[in-house]
Amino acid sequence: MKHLLPELMTLLRTNMSILDSGLSMPVIPSTTGLAEAIPLFNTSPYLLVQDDGPLLGYIAVSDVLQEMMHAHRLMEAYFETTLETAGSALTLINEEAKVTYWTSGAEHVFSINKKDIIGKPAADFFPPDRLQSLKTLYTGETVYRKQHQPRPDLFALINARPVQLDGRIVGAVAAEVDITTEIRLHQELLHMTSKVQHLEKAVARLRPDSDPFSRIKGSSPVINQCLETIRKISTTSATVLILGESGTGKELFAKAIHDLREPQTAPFIAINCGAIPGSLFESELFGYEKGAFSGADPKGKKGKIELAEGGTLFLDEIGEMPLELQVKLLRVLQEKSYFPVGGTRMKQASCRIIAATNQNLLGMIARNQFREDLYYRLNVINLVIPPLRKRKEDIYELTQTFLQEFSLLYNRHIELVPPEVFKLLFQYDWPGNVRELRNVIERITILTTDGEVKPEYLPDTFIASMDQEQSILHEAVQLHPQPGLESVSSSSPESSDPSVPIHEEKKEEPLDTSTLSYQEKLDTYESDLLLQYLKAAGGNKRTLARQLGISRATLYNRMKRLGL
């Protein structure tokens, strides 16, 4: 009996009184599974169980049916509890396209009672062309987080998958999440944003600027080359792709291209592809018709493409655009036409496109994260914006511009920016580019209350980076000492003692101080002493300033005076 499979073991009877019934009963070994045993009940209501010995017992069909009914009810209870716990609007339809299950979540989202819809065709309650579950049933299509409209007044995100049995589709399952409220709130936010943009445009009209490049600061060769490229671009209506790291000011260059090739009244509409949820992007870009969903503007709403009519649509962070929308954007670029969300009438796209990204689109194409055909449609002309570390000669002009802006904003009067501060600004690599420089200047403007900018007003991360660089430089000096600084690289125990005069411990080729003045001798001694202390502090100026009881600014000034 220990070999009897679990589903049959509990059903085995050992009372063999049925042998007196005279029925012809099939005999099965104890290793028989339930699927093999069930067809044998067609010839007898009982099955005998026997291995290489006496009869072990028998199994009755009534017991099997009762056990199967219990298993079915148990599975149904688990199944129903699981579906109700999922929290989404779950719908199951059979191969006849009738609703076989309808969760309470579906009742809440669609306002249809379970008893009113179960057993009835789904098409009786929803337009068949809007019902993704029907499409999944008929085509086998599987979708994940796809935006759709089961009704004109409802927007939802849907996951749908066909149910397959023995290689054929016998039904479909759909899980939907209502996003109508989210879209309504987003549209309200966009409405307020549009008002702000309208006010900004009104202010700009009161202060027109005839120079399209006025907001682009710098005169370095790489910037001049960019401006020359923009002048060439302005004579065409070609699509432009702007490439550059984050913080380089790609939108400023896009606006310059627009101002050069469009009339003053032409709109410039910018949209950040990484700041809008994928589920809302389509309605944001293409707009929607009136009555497209509940809570929306009853008159409908224009999309960014329509708002940019006769002007420029700037698609910032194009690499963040969802793949499914990349196909639709490609259609706009190729055919100059599109359908609004919920609309049946095609609209014409009469705007020029400028796209920008800080990502490697070719790498994304290799990883199937960006469409190759869209890339070549966008990349008719490309403009590469250099990072700030490759145009450091522009830091002075940018710093003066930002200082003027923030001095007025925070009512600070900046009298002096010391050379050591500018030296630190020029030495820094600026991973955040012009945006980071602007933030740093805003910080030091706020902290400057006495009219003089001081090095300690720079961010701690900025100073830490500089200290690390100086530490590396100091180690290089240790490995490759310069004439007159032999004591810095000395490995003798006495060299770590700052009380020992440097030139007394070096007997070979002593420094000739006979021709030096008294102050020059003091400076030489102080220079050597500071270098020893700096070595003991591991090259970290912040630690050295703390040990000497002076500020970092004082230490920087003293080292600068000594030529260190």
FIDOZA-567614 format. One record per residue (C-alpha): x, y, z. Coordinates in Angstrom, 1 decimal. Layout:
# residues N
((X Y Z)),
...
//
This chain:
# residues 564
((0.0 0.0 0.0)),
((2.9 2.3 0.5)),
((3.2 2.5 -3.3)),
((-0.4 3.6 -3.8)),
((-0.5 7.2 -5.3)),
((-1.8 9.9 -2.8)),
((-5.0 10.7 -4.7)),
((-6.1 7.0 -4.6)),
((-4.6 6.0 -1.2)),
((-7.3 7.8 0.9)),
((-10.1 6.2 -1.2)),
((-8.9 2.5 -0.8)),
((-11.5 0.2 1.0)),
((-10.3 -3.1 2.5)),
((-13.7 -4.6 3.1)),
((-13.9 -7.1 0.2)),
((-17.6 -7.9 0.5)),
((-18.1 -6.6 -3.1)),
((-16.6 -9.8 -4.4)),
((-19.9 -11.5 -3.8)),
((-21.7 -9.1 -6.2)),
((-20.6 -11.1 -9.2)),
((-19.5 -8.0 -11.1)),
((-16.5 -8.1 -13.4)),
((-14.1 -5.6 -11.9)),
((-10.8 -4.3 -13.5)),
((-7.7 -4.9 -11.4)),
((-5.1 -2.1 -11.1)),
((-1.7 -2.0 -9.4)),
((-1.2 0.4 -6.4)),
((1.0 2.6 -8.6)),
((-1.9 3.7 -10.8)),
((-2.6 7.4 -11.0)),
((-6.0 9.0 -10.9)),
((-5.9 10.0 -14.6)),
((-5.3 6.3 -15.6)),
((-7.9 5.0 -13.2)),
((-10.9 7.2 -14.2)),
((-11.4 5.7 -17.7)),
((-11.7 2.2 -16.2)),
((-14.9 3.2 -14.3)),
((-16.7 3.1 -17.6)),
((-16.8 -0.7 -17.3)),
((-17.4 -1.0 -13.5)),
((-18.2 1.2 -10.5)),
((-15.4 -0.5 -8.6)),
((-11.7 -1.1 -9.2)),
((-9.7 -3.8 -7.5)),
((-6.2 -2.9 -6.3)),
((-3.6 -5.7 -6.3)),
((0.2 -6.0 -6.6)),
((2.2 -9.2 -6.4)),
((0.2 -10.8 -3.6)),
((-3.3 -10.7 -2.2)),
((-5.9 -8.1 -3.0)),
((-5.2 -4.8 -1.2)),
((-8.7 -3.5 -1.5)),
((-11.0 -1.6 -3.9)),
((-11.9 1.9 -5.0)),
((-15.5 3.0 -5.6)),
((-16.5 5.6 -8.3)),
((-18.7 7.3 -5.8)),
((-15.7 8.0 -3.5)),
((-13.7 9.3 -6.5)),
((-16.5 11.7 -7.5)),
((-17.0 12.9 -4.0)),
((-13.2 13.5 -3.6)),
((-13.0 15.3 -6.9)),
((-16.0 17.5 -6.0)),
((-14.3 18.5 -2.7)),
((-11.0 19.3 -4.6)),
((-12.9 21.4 -7.1)),
((-14.7 23.4 -4.4)),
((-11.4 23.9 -2.6)),
((-9.7 25.1 -5.7)),
((-12.7 27.4 -6.5)),
((-12.5 28.9 -3.0)),
((-8.7 29.6 -3.4)),
((-9.3 30.9 -6.9)),
((-12.0 33.3 -5.9)),
((-10.1 34.6 -2.8)),
((-7.0 35.2 -4.9)),
((-8.9 37.1 -7.6)),
((-10.7 39.3 -5.0)),
((-7.4 39.9 -3.1)),
((-5.6 41.1 -6.3)),
((-7.4 44.5 -6.0)),
((-7.7 45.0 -9.7)),
((-10.8 44.8 -11.9)),
((-10.5 41.2 -13.0)),
((-12.6 39.8 -15.9)),
((-12.7 36.3 -17.3)),
((-14.5 35.4 -20.5)),
((-14.9 32.0 -22.1)),
((-14.5 30.9 -25.7)),
((-18.1 32.1 -26.4)),
((-17.0 35.6 -25.3)),
((-19.3 35.4 -22.3)),
((-18.3 36.8 -18.9)),
((-17.6 33.9 -16.5)),
((-16.1 35.9 -13.6)),
((-16.4 39.5 -12.5)),
((-14.7 40.7 -9.3)),
((-15.9 43.3 -6.9)),
((-13.1 45.5 -8.2)),
((-14.7 45.3 -11.7)),
((-18.0 46.2 -10.1)),
((-16.5 49.3 -8.6)),
((-14.6 50.4 -11.8)),
((-17.3 49.8 -14.3)),
((-20.4 50.3 -12.1)),
((-21.9 46.9 -13.4)),
((-23.2 44.4 -10.8)),
((-21.8 40.9 -10.9)),
((-25.2 39.3 -11.2)),
((-26.1 41.5 -14.2)),
((-23.1 40.5 -16.3)),
((-21.9 37.0 -15.5)),
((-23.0 34.5 -18.2)),
((-23.8 37.3 -20.7)),
((-21.7 38.4 -23.7)),
((-19.1 41.0 -22.9)),
((-20.0 42.9 -26.1)),
((-23.5 43.6 -24.6)),
((-21.8 46.0 -22.1)),
((-18.8 47.4 -24.0)),
((-18.1 48.4 -27.6)),
((-16.4 45.3 -29.1)),
((-13.8 47.5 -30.8)),
((-12.8 48.9 -27.4)),
((-12.7 45.6 -25.5)),
((-9.1 44.3 -25.2)),
((-10.2 41.0 -23.7)),
((-12.1 40.2 -26.9)),
((-9.1 41.0 -29.0)),
((-7.0 38.7 -26.8)),
((-9.6 35.9 -27.1)),
((-9.7 36.1 -30.9)),
((-6.0 36.8 -31.7)),
((-4.1 35.4 -28.7)),
((-2.5 38.8 -28.1)),
((-0.9 39.3 -24.7)),
((-0.6 42.9 -23.4)),
((0.9 44.5 -20.3)),
((0.0 47.9 -18.8)),
((-1.5 49.1 -22.1)),
((-3.7 52.1 -21.9)),
((-7.2 51.6 -23.4)),
((-10.8 52.9 -23.2)),
((-13.4 50.2 -22.5)),
((-15.9 53.1 -22.5)),
((-15.7 56.7 -23.8)),
((-15.8 58.0 -20.3)),
((-13.2 55.6 -18.8)),
((-9.4 55.3 -19.2)),
((-7.7 52.2 -17.8)),
((-4.4 50.3 -17.8)),
((-4.9 46.7 -18.8)),
((-3.0 43.4 -18.6)),
((-4.6 40.7 -20.8)),
((-3.6 37.1 -21.5)),
((-5.4 34.2 -23.4)),
((-6.3 31.0 -21.5)),
((-5.1 28.0 -23.4)),
((-6.0 24.3 -23.0)),
((-4.6 21.5 -25.1)),
((-3.1 24.0 -27.6)),
((-6.2 26.1 -28.2)),
((-7.6 29.3 -26.7)),
((-10.6 28.6 -24.5)),
((-10.9 32.1 -22.9)),
((-9.2 35.3 -21.8)),
((-8.3 37.0 -18.6)),
((-8.0 40.8 -18.2)),
((-6.9 42.8 -15.2)),
((-7.6 46.6 -15.4)),
((-6.7 49.6 -13.2)),
((-8.8 52.8 -13.5)),
((-6.6 55.8 -14.2)),
((-9.3 58.3 -15.1)),
((-8.8 60.3 -11.9)),
((-5.1 60.4 -12.4)),
((-5.5 61.7 -16.0)),
((-8.0 64.3 -14.7)),
((-5.6 65.6 -12.0)),
((-2.8 65.6 -14.6)),
((-4.9 67.6 -17.0)),
((-5.6 70.1 -14.3)),
((-1.9 70.4 -13.6)),
((-1.2 70.9 -17.3)),
((-3.9 73.6 -17.4)),
((-2.2 75.5 -14.6)),
((1.2 75.0 -16.3)),
((-0.3 76.5 -19.5)),
((-1.4 79.6 -17.6)),
((2.1 80.0 -16.2)),
((3.6 79.6 -19.7)),
((1.1 82.1 -21.0)),
((2.2 84.7 -18.4)),
((5.9 84.0 -19.2)),
((5.2 84.6 -22.9)),
((3.4 87.8 -22.1)),
((6.4 89.0 -20.0)),
((8.7 88.0 -22.9)),
((6.7 90.0 -25.4)),
((7.2 93.1 -23.1)),
((10.9 92.5 -23.1)),
((11.8 91.2 -26.6)),
((15.4 90.2 -27.2)),
((16.6 90.5 -30.8)),
((19.7 88.3 -30.2)),
((18.7 84.5 -30.2)),
((22.1 83.7 -28.6)),
((21.8 86.2 -25.7)),
((21.1 83.4 -23.1)),
((24.0 81.2 -24.3)),
((27.0 82.5 -22.4)),
((30.6 81.8 -23.4)),
((33.0 82.5 -26.2)),
((35.1 79.3 -26.2)),
((35.9 77.7 -29.6)),
((33.6 74.8 -29.0)),
((30.7 77.1 -28.2)),
((31.4 79.3 -31.2)),
((31.4 76.2 -33.3)),
((28.0 75.2 -31.9)),
((26.6 78.7 -32.7)),
((27.9 78.5 -36.2)),
((26.2 75.1 -36.6)),
((22.9 76.6 -35.4)),
((23.2 79.4 -37.9)),
((23.5 76.8 -40.7)),
((20.6 74.8 -39.3)),
((18.4 78.0 -39.2)),
((18.3 78.1 -43.0)),
((16.5 74.7 -43.1)),
((13.3 73.1 -41.7)),
((15.1 69.8 -40.9)),
((14.6 67.8 -37.7)),
((17.4 68.4 -35.3)),
((18.8 66.0 -32.6)),
((20.7 67.7 -29.8)),
((23.1 65.5 -27.9)),
((24.8 66.5 -24.6)),
((25.2 65.5 -21.0)),
((22.7 66.5 -18.4)),
((23.0 70.1 -17.3)),
((24.6 71.4 -20.5)),
((21.6 73.6 -21.4)),
((20.2 71.7 -24.4)),
((16.9 73.6 -24.2)),
((18.7 76.9 -24.6)),
((20.2 75.8 -27.8)),
((16.9 74.4 -29.0)),
((15.3 77.8 -28.3)),
((18.1 79.5 -30.2)),
((17.4 77.3 -33.2)),
((13.7 78.1 -33.0)),
((14.3 81.9 -32.6)),
((16.5 82.0 -35.7)),
((14.3 80.1 -38.1)),
((10.8 80.9 -36.9)),
((8.9 84.2 -36.8)),
((8.6 85.9 -33.4)),
((5.0 84.9 -32.9)),
((5.7 81.2 -33.6)),
((5.1 78.9 -30.5)),
((8.0 77.0 -28.9)),
((6.5 74.0 -27.0)),
((8.7 71.9 -24.8)),
((7.8 68.5 -23.4)),
((10.1 66.4 -21.1)),
((9.6 62.8 -22.2)),
((11.0 61.5 -18.9)),
((8.7 63.5 -16.6)),
((5.3 62.2 -17.9)),
((4.0 58.8 -17.0)),
((3.8 56.5 -20.0)),
((0.1 56.0 -19.5)),
((-0.5 59.8 -19.9)),
((2.0 60.5 -22.6)),
((-0.2 59.8 -25.6)),
((-3.0 62.2 -24.5)),
((-0.3 64.8 -23.6)),
((1.4 64.6 -27.0)),
((-1.7 64.1 -29.3)),
((-4.4 65.6 -27.2)),
((-7.9 64.1 -26.8)),
((-11.4 64.7 -28.3)),
((-14.4 65.9 -26.2)),
((-15.9 63.2 -24.0)),
((-12.8 61.0 -24.3)),
((-13.0 60.3 -20.5)),
((-14.8 61.4 -17.4)),
((-13.5 64.5 -15.6)),
((-11.7 65.8 -18.8)),
((-12.4 69.1 -20.4)),
((-15.8 68.6 -22.2)),
((-14.5 70.6 -25.1)),
((-11.5 68.3 -25.5)),
((-7.9 69.4 -25.3)),
((-5.1 70.1 -27.8)),
((-2.0 68.1 -27.6)),
((1.5 69.5 -27.7)),
((1.8 68.8 -31.4)),
((-1.2 70.9 -32.2)),
((-0.1 73.7 -29.7)),
((3.2 73.8 -31.6)),
((1.5 74.4 -35.0)),
((3.6 76.7 -37.1)),
((6.4 76.6 -34.6)),
((8.7 74.1 -32.9)),
((8.0 71.1 -30.7)),
((11.0 70.4 -28.4)),
((11.1 66.7 -27.2)),
((13.6 66.7 -24.3)),
((15.0 63.4 -23.0)),
((13.7 61.6 -26.1)),
((15.4 58.4 -24.9)),
((12.8 58.1 -22.1)),
((9.9 58.0 -24.5)),
((8.0 54.6 -24.2)),
((8.6 52.2 -27.1)),
((4.9 52.0 -28.1)),
((4.8 55.8 -28.5)),
((8.0 55.9 -30.5)),
((6.1 54.1 -33.3)),
((3.4 56.8 -33.3)),
((5.9 59.6 -33.3)),
((7.6 58.0 -36.2)),
((4.3 58.1 -38.1)),
((4.0 61.8 -37.3)),
((7.5 62.4 -38.7)),
((6.9 60.3 -41.8)),
((3.3 61.2 -42.7)),
((2.9 64.5 -40.9)),
((-0.5 63.3 -39.5)),
((-1.9 61.7 -36.3)),
((-5.1 60.8 -34.5)),
((-6.0 62.5 -31.1)),
((-6.9 60.1 -28.3)),
((-10.5 59.0 -28.7)),
((-10.7 60.7 -32.1)),
((-11.7 59.4 -35.5)),
((-10.5 62.4 -37.6)),
((-6.9 62.7 -38.7)),
((-5.1 65.9 -37.9)),
((-2.1 67.4 -39.7)),
((1.2 68.0 -37.8)),
((2.6 71.3 -39.1)),
((5.4 71.9 -36.6)),
((9.2 71.4 -36.7)),
((10.7 68.8 -34.3)),
((13.8 69.3 -32.2)),
((14.7 66.3 -29.9)),
((17.4 66.1 -27.2)),
((18.9 63.4 -25.1)),
((21.8 62.8 -22.7)),
((21.8 59.1 -23.4)),
((23.6 56.9 -26.0)),
((20.8 56.2 -28.4)),
((22.9 53.8 -30.5)),
((23.6 51.8 -27.3)),
((19.9 51.8 -26.5)),
((19.1 50.6 -30.1)),
((21.5 47.7 -29.5)),
((19.6 46.8 -26.3)),
((16.2 47.2 -28.1)),
((15.3 50.1 -25.9)),
((15.0 52.6 -28.8)),
((13.8 52.2 -32.3)),
((16.5 52.4 -35.0)),
((14.1 53.9 -37.6)),
((13.0 56.7 -35.3)),
((16.7 57.4 -34.5)),
((17.5 58.0 -38.1)),
((14.4 60.1 -38.6)),
((15.4 62.3 -35.7)),
((19.1 62.4 -36.5)),
((18.8 64.4 -39.8)),
((21.1 67.1 -38.3)),
((22.7 66.7 -34.9)),
((24.2 69.3 -32.6)),
((26.6 68.1 -29.9)),
((26.7 70.4 -26.8)),
((30.1 70.2 -25.1)),
((30.3 69.6 -21.3)),
((31.6 72.4 -19.1)),
((34.9 70.6 -18.4)),
((35.7 71.0 -22.1)),
((34.9 74.7 -22.2)),
((36.4 75.9 -18.8)),
((37.4 79.2 -20.4)),
((33.6 80.1 -20.2)),
((33.4 79.6 -16.5)),
((34.4 83.2 -15.7)),
((31.6 84.7 -17.9)),
((29.0 82.2 -16.7)),
((30.0 82.9 -13.0)),
((29.6 86.7 -13.6)),
((26.2 86.1 -15.2)),
((24.9 83.9 -12.4)),
((26.3 86.3 -9.7)),
((24.4 89.2 -11.2)),
((21.2 87.1 -11.4)),
((21.4 85.9 -7.8)),
((22.7 89.1 -6.3)),
((19.5 90.8 -7.5)),
((17.3 87.9 -6.4)),
((18.7 87.6 -2.8)),
((19.7 91.3 -2.4)),
((23.4 90.5 -1.9)),
((26.1 92.9 -2.9)),
((29.2 90.9 -4.2)),
((32.3 93.2 -4.1)),
((35.0 90.6 -4.7)),
((35.5 87.0 -5.9)),
((39.1 86.2 -4.9)),
((41.4 84.6 -7.5)),
((41.7 81.5 -5.3)),
((37.9 80.9 -5.6)),
((38.1 81.2 -9.4)),
((41.1 78.8 -9.3)),
((39.0 76.2 -7.5)),
((36.2 76.7 -10.0)),
((38.6 76.2 -12.9)),
((40.2 73.1 -11.4)),
((36.8 71.3 -10.7)),
((35.6 68.9 -13.4)),
((31.8 69.9 -13.1)),
((30.0 66.5 -13.6)),
((26.7 68.4 -13.4)),
((27.9 70.9 -16.0)),
((26.4 74.5 -16.3)),
((23.5 73.5 -14.1)),
((25.8 72.5 -11.2)),
((27.8 75.7 -11.7)),
((24.6 77.8 -11.4)),
((23.7 76.0 -8.2)),
((27.1 76.6 -6.7)),
((27.0 80.3 -7.5)),
((23.5 80.5 -6.0)),
((24.9 78.9 -2.8)),
((27.9 81.1 -2.4)),
((25.7 84.2 -3.2)),
((23.3 83.3 -0.3)),
((26.3 82.7 2.1)),
((28.1 85.9 1.2)),
((27.0 88.5 3.6)),
((30.1 90.7 3.9)),
((30.6 91.3 0.1)),
((33.5 88.9 -0.4)),
((33.2 85.3 -1.6)),
((35.3 82.9 0.4)),
((36.5 79.4 -0.6)),
((34.7 77.8 2.4)),
((31.4 78.9 1.0)),
((31.8 76.2 -1.7)),
((29.9 72.9 -1.2)),
((31.6 70.3 1.0)),
((31.5 67.8 -1.8)),
((33.2 70.3 -4.0)),
((36.0 71.0 -1.5)),
((36.3 67.2 -0.8)),
((36.9 66.7 -4.5)),
((39.5 69.4 -4.5)),
((41.2 68.0 -1.4)),
((41.4 64.6 -3.1)),
((42.9 66.1 -6.2)),
((45.4 68.0 -4.1)),
((46.2 64.8 -2.2)),
((46.9 63.0 -5.5)),
((49.1 65.9 -6.6)),
((51.0 65.9 -3.3)),
((51.7 62.1 -3.7)),
((53.0 62.9 -7.2)),
((55.4 65.5 -5.7)),
((56.5 62.9 -3.2)),
((57.4 60.5 -6.0)),
((59.0 63.2 -8.2)),
((60.5 65.9 -5.9)),
((61.5 69.3 -7.3)),
((64.8 71.0 -6.5)),
((64.7 72.7 -3.1)),
((62.0 70.3 -1.8)),
((64.1 67.2 -1.1)),
((62.9 67.2 2.5)),
((59.3 66.4 1.4)),
((60.3 63.1 -0.1)),
((62.7 62.1 2.7)),
((61.9 58.8 4.3)),
((64.1 59.3 7.3)),
((62.4 59.2 10.7)),
((63.5 62.8 11.5)),
((61.6 64.2 8.4)),
((58.3 63.7 10.2)),
((59.3 65.9 13.1)),
((58.4 69.5 12.3)),
((60.7 70.8 15.1)),
((63.8 69.7 13.1)),
((65.0 72.4 10.6)),
((64.8 71.0 7.1)),
((68.2 72.2 6.0)),
((70.0 70.9 9.0)),
((68.9 67.3 8.3)),
((70.0 67.3 4.7)),
((73.8 67.4 4.7)),
((74.1 66.8 1.0)),
((74.0 69.9 -1.2)),
((72.6 72.3 1.5)),
((70.5 75.2 0.4)),
((72.6 78.4 0.1)),
((70.7 81.0 2.2)),
((73.6 83.5 2.4)),
((72.1 85.6 -0.3)),
((68.5 85.5 1.0)),
((66.9 88.3 2.9)),
((65.5 87.7 6.4)),
((61.9 87.5 5.1)),
((62.9 85.1 2.4)),
((64.6 82.9 4.9)),
((61.4 82.9 7.0)),
((59.3 82.1 4.0)),
((61.6 79.2 3.0)),
((61.4 77.8 6.5)),
((57.6 78.2 6.7)),
((57.2 76.6 3.2)),
((59.2 73.5 4.2)),
((57.4 73.3 7.5)),
((53.9 73.5 5.9)),
((54.9 70.8 3.4)),
((55.9 68.5 6.3)),
((52.7 69.1 8.1)),
((50.7 68.6 4.9)),
((52.5 65.3 4.4)),
((51.7 64.2 8.0)),
((48.0 65.1 7.3)),
((47.9 62.8 4.2)),
((47.8 65.8 1.9)),
((44.3 66.8 3.2)),
((44.2 70.6 3.6)),
((41.0 70.6 5.6)),
((42.7 68.4 8.3)),
((45.8 70.5 8.2)),
((43.8 73.8 8.7)),
((42.0 72.2 11.7)),
((45.3 71.0 13.2)),
((46.9 74.5 12.8)),
((43.8 76.2 14.3)),
((43.1 78.3 11.2)),
((40.5 78.4 8.5)),
((40.9 76.8 5.1)),
((40.8 80.2 3.5)),
((43.7 81.4 5.6)),
((45.7 78.2 4.8)),
((45.0 78.6 1.1)),
((46.1 82.3 1.2)),
((49.3 81.4 3.0)),
((50.2 78.6 0.7)),
((49.5 80.8 -2.3)),
((51.8 83.5 -0.9)),
((54.5 80.9 -0.4)),
((54.0 79.6 -3.9)),
((52.8 76.1 -2.8)),
//
